[in-house]
């Protein structure tokens, strides 16, 4: 995770730990449009804003709670 003035960016290794899913799952979700696409920080550097990831997790949590699901993510 990288920080600059309270703006955090997650790279794939951090997302794998946070979401407890594989790299291929994250990219599959991005391809399917069920997970936000990363932003390009450089030619070979993609990352996700912590704010975007937090909002995605919250929406999944709210959706699961509203549907009565036991598993959040």
N, C-alpha and C positions, 0 to 999 in steps of 0.2 A: 504494500500500500504506500502511496506517495502522497505527501501533504504539502499544500501551499495555501496559506491563509484560510484554513478551515475547508479547503476543497480537497477531497480525497479522490484518488483514482485507483481502481482495482484492476489488476492484471489477471490473467487466467489462473495462475496458482492460488491467488487469494480467493477468487470466486469458487474454485474447487473446494477449498476449505470452508468457506462461508455457507455454500449451498449443499455441500456434501454430495456432489454429483461429479461425473467425469467430464473431462475436457470435451469429448465428443458430444455429450449431452448438452452442454452449454451451446456449442456451435449448431447443434441440431435445433435447439430452441430458437436461436437467432435466425436460422434459415427459415423456420416455420413461422416466424413473427410472434412467437409466444414469449420471447425474452428480448429486451432492448438490444439494438445493435451497438457495438462499441464506437467510440470516437477515435479518429486517427490522431495520435500525438506526434507521429513522425512516419517516415517511409515504412519502417518495420516495427512500429509500436502502436498497438491498439489497447484501449483501456475503457473502463466503464466508470462513470461518475458514481460516487457513493450515494449521492442523493437519488439518482435514477434506480440504482439497485435497491435501496431502502424502500422507495415507493413501490417497486415491483413486488418485493417481499410482503409489504403491507397489503397490497391489493390481493395477493394470493391468500394471505391470512384472512382478510375480510371475506373473500369469496368462499373459502372453506368453512369459516364459522357460520356464514349465512346459509350455507347448504347443509350444515350439520355434519360435515366430514370430520373424521377423527385425525386424519393426516393433513398437516398444513401445507407442506411442500412435498 
